[in-house]
Every structure is written in structure tokens, then in C-alpha cells.
Amino acid sequence: MFRQRLDLAAIALDLGNVLVKVDHLRFCTGLAELLPLSPREVYAAVFDSGLEPGYDTGSLSSREFYEKIKGHLGLDLPYPLFCQLWSEIFDPMEGMEEAVARLAARYPLYLLSNTNPLHFHYINERFTLLRHIRRFVLSFAVGCRKPEPGIYQALIQEMGGPPERCLFVDDKLPFVEAAREHGLVAWHFTDPEDFSRRLTEHGVW
């Protein structure tokens, strides 16, 4: 039985832990093998240090981000190996390839993601589900990231339609709540099964 049927003109999807699985500890484990630090300590040094936002929003290039990580950790690491470790943290999200293909047959799909050039290019080359996406709204390209207002406004402008007719799906609840403040219909993604069930209940497919 349907809940309220959604009258949608477009669907926007997050990337990490919605379309693909992400495990940042793989990168941290790889670096920890080269350092007197645990993977958790590397995680804190990299992701809690304030370095990643600059890379995610385009103020640091990939090479500049690499140099800052090296300096911050006192690490001797060739750039190609850094790129490999930084990027090989993704796996397919079971069932999402099929879901995206099914949705793309009915709606224009958009990607709204906090990401960086190395991660996006790696995923774009290796995960075929991105071929179903019409437009990419990426933090490093627009210069801001969720939950900042600018990235949601960039999505709304890209769609060219009323935000209340766009469904946005993200695994981070604060980002979902921020999207709603901009008028978007927004769902919290927990797993592909729940996502599929909600699409059915709301008559989206």
C-alpha cells in the first residue's frame, strides 16, 4: 500500500555509502604500515586535522593535498602510491546498480557529493553505475560541501526546477536535514533494501 505518492521531477543521490561503499580505514591502514601510528591515529591525523575540507572544496590540488599529508605525518611516500592508497577504498553497494538503472529510466538523476578529484575519477573509471547520472554536483568543483548552503543551491540551479520536486538521498542525517531546509524532499539512506522499499511505498517506481 502506497504512502503519500511523490510527484518528482528529479532525484539526487549521494556517492559514498549510498552508491558505493567507503572504508577510509583501508587508506589509514596502508599509511600506518609506514608509520609508528595505528590506523585510528592516522585517521585522526588526516580526517580530523582540517586538511580534507580544503581538498574536498578545491582549494587544494591533489598534489598539494599529498604534500600536506606527507608533511603533517612526516611520511616518505611516492605520489603514485599515495594516490593508490587514497583511492582504493571503495566497493560496490549491492543492489544499487540495478536501482539506479531503474530510476534513470524514469527520472533525470544527479549526483551531489562531498568528494575530491582522485576519489571521483577513480570511481568514475571503475563503477559503471555513474553512467546513469545526468549531472554531477561535486564539492571540489563548486567550492563548498554539505551541509553548506552553496552546494544545495548549486544542485537546485543545476536541476532548473522546484526543489520540492527533487528527492535527495544521503547516508548522513545532518546532510539530509540541511537539504530539507532548502526545500528538497530528503531521505536518510541506511541500506539498499530500505531504499527500495521506500521507493515502492511512495510510488517512485
N, C-alpha and C positions, 0 to 999 in steps of 0.2 A: 504494500500500500504506500502511495506516494505521500511524502510530507509536502510542504509548500514547493510547487514547481518553480524552478528558477528560470527566468527569462534572460538568458545570457547572450551576449554578442561576442565574447572572447573569454579565454581562460589563460591565466598567467601562472607559471609554475616556478618554484624554487629549484635549484640544481642539487646541491649537496644534501644527502639524506632524504631527498624526495625522488629525484630521477636516478641518482646513483648513490651508492653507499660511500661514506667517507670515514677513513680511520687515520687521524692525524698522528696517532702513536706509532704508526709504521715509520713515518719520517723521523720522529723523535728517537725511536729505537735504532734506526740506522746511524743517526748522529751520535747517540750515546755510546755506540761501539768504538767511536773515535775519541771519546772524551771521558774524563773521570766523573761523569754525571749519570744519573739514572734517566730513563726515558721521561719520567714525570718531571724531573728537574729541567730537562731540555725543553719540555712542553711549556713550563712556566717561563723559562728564559726567552722563548721565541714568541709564544702566543699571548703571554701576559706582559710583554715588555713594551708594547706600543709600537713595535716595528711593523706588524702585519697591517694595521689600518692604512699606513702610508702606501703600502704596496697594493692593497685592495682598492684604494681610491685613485691610483695612478700617479701619485706624487713621487713615487719611487719606481724606477725601471726594474726589470728582473735582475739585471747585473748590479744595480745599486743595492737592491734588497739582499742579494747574495753577499756583497761586500760588507754590509752592515751586520748580517748574521755571523759572518766569519769573524769580524772584529769583536762583536758582542760576546761570542763564545771562545775566542782565542783559538779558532779552528783552522787547520790547514786542509782545505778540501777543494779539489779541482771543480771548476764551474760545471762541466758536463755531469759529474757525479752528483753535485748538489741538485741540478735540475731533475735528474733521475729519481733521487730520493724524495725530493719535494713533490713530485708528480705521481709517483706510483703508490697512491693511497686510496684509489677508487676501485669499486667493484660494481657490477650490475645490481640494480634493485629489482628483485624478482617480481615479474608481472607488470612492471611499468612500461616496458617497450610496447607491450600489447595495449595497455591502457592509453598511452599517448597516441598510438596509431589510430585507435578507435575514436578518440576525441578529435584528432586532427581532421577526420572525415566530416566533422560537423561544425567545428569552430576554428577560427584563427587562434593559434597558440603562441604565447610569448614566454620568454624566459626572463625572470627577474632574480638576479643572483649577486650576492657578495662574493666576488671571485677575483682572480688575478690572471695575468696573461699566460703564465706557464700552466696553471691548472685548466683554464678554459681551452687552450689549444690542445692540451693533452686529451681532454675529454672529447672535444670535437673531432679529433682524429680517430678515436678508438670506440666511441659509443654511437651506434647508428641511430639511436632514438632522437638525437638532436636534429636529424634531417626533417623531422615533422614540425619543427619550431619556425614560425614565420619571422619573428624579430627577437633580437637579444638585447635586453636592457641590463648592462653589466656595470658593476660598481666602478671598476677601473676605467671604464670608458666614459661614464657620466660624472665621475669625480666625487661621488658620495655613496654611502652604503646604508642599507637597512639598519636601524629604523629611522634614518634621517629623512625628512620630508622630500628632499630633492629627488630621490630615486623613485619614490612612488609617483611624484608628479611627472617624471620622465616617462614612466610606464603609461600613465593616463594620456599624456601628449602623444606618445607613440601609437596608442590604440586609436585615438581620434574619436572616441565615443564616450558616453557617460560612464563614470566609474561604477555606478550601481548595477551595470550590466556586465561587469567583469568579475569572474571568480578568481581569486588569488589563493594559492595553496603553499604553505610553508611549514617546516617542521619546528620552527622556533615561535613559541607563543607570543613573545613581545613583538615580533615582526608581524604576526597576524593581527594583533591588536592595533598596531600602528597603521596597518593597511586599512582597517575599518575606519579609522579617524579620517582617512582621505576618501571615504565613500565607497570603497571596494567591498564586495562580498568576499569574505576571507575565511578559510578553513584551516584548522590545525591538522597537519599531516602526522599520523602516527605509524601507519603501515599500509601497504598496498591493498590489503583486504578491506580495511575500514574505509579507505578512499573509494574503492569500487562500490562498496555498499552504499555510501552516501551519494555517489553519482546516480545510482539506481533509484534510491529513495526520493531524490529531488528531481527525477525525470530529466537529468542532464544527458543521459544516453538511453 
